[in-house]
């Protein structure tokens, strides 16, 4: 009986170690600029020597690279290559790409396509506006459910009880003066989105940026993704229905129809 018990303990220990590596890697990925050992140590709570060894191991596998000689790290080429292959082969992304391009061309604005991941949404596609002014977001970025158009569109498309339970678990950190500060305030917004069918991010995630969002429903009627149209506030068009909402809802319906015809693409 001793051998199975030992194997189980080793399995758990290995899982815990992997989780620690993933925690460090996620912090590197989420940092807007290269991040150092001190910041990683503070964020994880792991001992500094442990963090140093983990970063060295990730660097050896080209998962992270040092930014110049700054003793700070950013994502490495191997991880980017793996992610690119995953995104390029994603059935959900492939089902959406034509509609997303048409939406970008119709609005002239930046388009994001995001999928749920725990308490966040993750961008799996981004199409830049043809405008000279570009947005800093990138594929692979995790964004909040409560401060983004994609997040609120996703929440509103969930069953009301499931959405309320999820909203109660969120940590409401202010990103701008407009960011909602509580589950109760978010509930009001989500209820409104549920009625009208589209969401907004009114400078709630980033000052000067206004977004419109809509959920994409899978064959069973549950939300599998969300789309947003992001525009700079100073150039936002007056007729938002014609300029943004109608093309956005058309795109979400088009993608949903693709998924209904090919259900395997949802998890492909």
Secondary structure, DSSP 4 states (H G I P E B T S, - for coil): -HHHHHHHHHHHHHHHHHHHHHHHHHHHHH-SS-EEHHHHHHHH---HHHHHHHHHHHHHTTSEEE-TTSSEEEE-HHHHHHHHHHHHH-HHHHHHHHHHHHHHHHH-SEEEEEEEETTEEEEEEEE--SSSPPP---TT-EEESSSSHHHHHHHHHS-HHHHHHHHHT-----SSTTS--SHHHHHHHHHHHHHHS-EEEESSSSTTEEEEEEEEE-TTSSEEEEEEEEEEGGG--S-HIIIIIHHHHHHHHHHHHHHHH-GGGG--
